[in-house]
């Protein structure tokens, strides 16, 4: 049995955009990007868009709900 096998379910293998967490200006850059979208979550619950087919709501810059969020609770994540 190999003792030093990497765990592909943890660490840099799935840590997308980890370098963003090191940049203190990442949130300002996201707020300045008109293409940025935001996922609002509390624990494992995400904000949903109601309708015939409910789906996770991605908010655009300027959404009123974003103004009510605590900037300290924001976590960078991006799909590029």
C-alpha positions in Angstrom: 0.0 0.0 0.0 1.4 3.4 -1.0 1.5 5.7 2.1 1.9 9.1 0.4 -0.9 9.1 -2.1 -2.3 12.6 -2.8 -5.9 13.3 -1.7 -7.5 14.7 -4.9 -10.6 15.7 -2.9 -8.7 18.4 -1.0 -5.9 20.9 -1.6 -4.9 22.6 -4.8 -6.5 20.0 -7.0 -10.0 21.5 -6.4 -9.0 24.9 -5.0 -10.1 27.1 -7.9 -8.9 30.7 -7.9 -7.0 30.2 -4.6 -4.6 33.0 -5.6 -7.5 35.5 -5.5 -7.8 35.1 -1.7 -4.3 36.5 -1.4 -5.2 39.7 -3.3 -6.7 42.3 -0.8 -8.3 44.2 -3.8 -10.1 41.2 -5.3 -13.6 42.4 -4.2 -13.0 45.9 -5.6 -11.9 44.4 -8.9 -15.0 42.2 -9.0 -17.3 45.1 -8.2 -15.7 47.1 -11.1 -16.2 44.2 -13.5 -19.6 44.6 -15.3 -19.5 40.9 -16.2 -19.2 39.8 -12.6 -22.0 37.7 -11.1 -22.5 36.8 -7.5 -23.9 33.7 -5.8 -25.5 34.5 -2.4 -25.3 31.6 0.0 -25.7 31.0 3.8 -24.1 27.7 4.7 -25.1 25.2 2.1 -28.3 27.2 1.1 -28.2 29.4 -2.0 -30.5 32.1 -3.2 -33.0 30.7 -5.7 -34.8 32.3 -8.6 -38.4 31.3 -8.4 -40.5 30.4 -11.4 -41.7 27.4 -13.4 -38.1 26.0 -13.2 -36.4 27.3 -10.1 -32.7 27.7 -10.3 -29.8 29.3 -8.4 -29.8 33.0 -8.7 -26.7 34.8 -9.9 -26.8 38.5 -9.1 -25.3 41.2 -11.4 -23.3 44.1 -10.1 -25.6 46.7 -8.8 -28.2 44.3 -7.4 -29.8 45.8 -4.2 -29.1 42.6 -2.3 -25.4 43.0 -2.8 -25.4 46.3 -1.0 -26.7 44.5 2.1 -23.9 41.9 2.2 -20.9 42.2 4.5 -17.8 42.5 2.3 -15.9 40.5 4.9 -18.1 37.5 4.2 -17.3 37.5 0.5 -15.3 34.5 -0.9 -13.7 34.8 -4.4 -14.6 32.2 -6.9 -14.7 32.4 -10.7 -15.5 30.4 -13.7 -13.3 31.4 -16.6 
